[in-house]
Amino acid sequence: MTCKQMGGPCEAPFHGDKADEVIKAQDSHLKDMVAQGDETHRSALESMQGRWKRPVSGMGWYLKTKKAFAALPED
């Protein structure tokens, strides 16, 4: 999956055997990009941090992302 497919601004690819692996990779990517001064990733980082503060809407994003991951062809 790409950063953009999970709500981010870029096409950086993330690979993993499970959806949780790519979600964690994107979370790390967002933090790294903002730490490097890339403001285009800030809103996605804030959304990522906020979804865990709002469990109901955060779970909706999580389930949607897992479903999208499952629908992708295998590498």
N, C-alpha and C positions, 0 to 999 in steps of 0.2 A: 504494500500500500504506500501511497505517497503522503507527504505532509498535508497537501491540499485535500486529499480524500478524507482526511480526519479533521478537517477544519482549519488547517494552517494555510499560509500564503504561498508556499513553494512546492516544487515537484521533487523534493528530496525523497528518494525511495527508502523504505524500511522493509526488511525481510525477517521472517521468523516462521516457525512451525505452528505457532499459536497466535491468536489475535492479541493476547496479553503481551506477548513479546514485542509486537510492532507498536502497540500503544505505549509501552514503556520506552521504546526507542524514540518515538515521536515526542514524548514528554521531555526526555533528556535533550533532544534536538532543540526544542523550543527554549528550554532554559539556557543552553549553550549559545544559541543565536542571540538572545536578548543580552546575555552577559557580554557578548562580543560587540554590542551596540547596534544590532540589527533591529530597528524599531518596527519593521514590518511584521515581526513575529510576536510583538508584545501583546496585541489583543488576543491572539490564539493562546498565548501562555496564561493570560488572565482568565480566559474562558476555561482552560484546563484546570487551573487552580480553583476556580469557582464551582465547577461541576461537582467537586467532592464536598463542597459546603452545602450544596442543595442536592441531597441524595436522590430524590425522585426524578428530577430533570437530568441529573448526572447519570442515573441508571438508564434512562432512555437513550442518551448518547452512546453509552457503553454497549447496550444491546444492539443498537443500529450499526455501530462500528464492527461488532463481532459478526453480525449478519453479512455486512459488506465484505469482510475478510473471507468468510466461508464461501462466498459466491465467486471469489477470484480463482482463476485457473492456477494450478500448481506450477511452480518455476521449473 
